[in-house]
Amino acid sequence: MGQILVHEFISLDGVFEAPRWTMEYGFDPEMGEAIGGIMGPCKAILLGRQTFEEFAPAWSGRTAEQDPGAPFMNDSPKYVVSGTLQSADWSNSTILGPYSADAIRALKDQVDGGIYVSGSGTLVRAMLTDGLVDELHLFVYPLALGDGARLLGESQVKFTLAQTQSYDNGVVHLGYRPVV
C-alpha cells in the first residue's frame, strides 16, 4: 500500500502560494538531499491541476545533468486531480478526475511505495481533511508574507513531529505525521 508524502515550501505565516519568494534564500544542498530523501521511496507523483500545469513545462525539458530530480519527475507515473483538465501531455501522466477521497485511497492501494506531492495546496488540504496524508514535510522560510494562500487554511488536523533539520540559509525542515 502506498503512502502519500507531501513536500511544501512555506513562509512563517503559512503562505505556500507562488514560492518565487524562496529565491532570495538560495537552495542549500542539504535541502536537496532532504527532498531527495522524501522522493526516494516514491514510485508515483500526485498533483493538482494548477501545479501540474506549472510543473509540466518546467520539468519536461530538464535533464539529470541540469537537476538530479529530473529523472524522477519526468519518468515517474503522474496522477493529476482535476475536473477541468482535458489532456495531460507530460510523460506518464493520467488524469484522475475531480477530487475524490475514494479515488485517492484506490491510488494508495495501487501504488507499492510512496506517492510524492509538491505544491497542490487545494489537493493537500482536502487529503489532510480526509486523513490521506502520511507525511507532511514543510520547508519553512524565515519571512512572513502577510498575503497569499495559506497551506492549511481551515483544516483541523493534529500532527506529531517526526524530524527537524535547519539549514545555513535560515530554512527549517519540519517533518510531521498526522496523529490518527
Secondary structure, DSSP 8 states (H G I E B T S, - for coil): --EEEEEEEEETT-B-SSGGGGGGG---HHHHHHHHHHHTTEEEEEEEHHHHHHHHHHHHT--TTT-TTHHHHHHS-EEEE-SS-----STTEEEEES--HHHHHHHHHH-SSEEEEES-HHHHHHHHHTT--SEEEEEEES---SSS-BSSTT----EEEEEEEE-TTS-EEEEEEE--
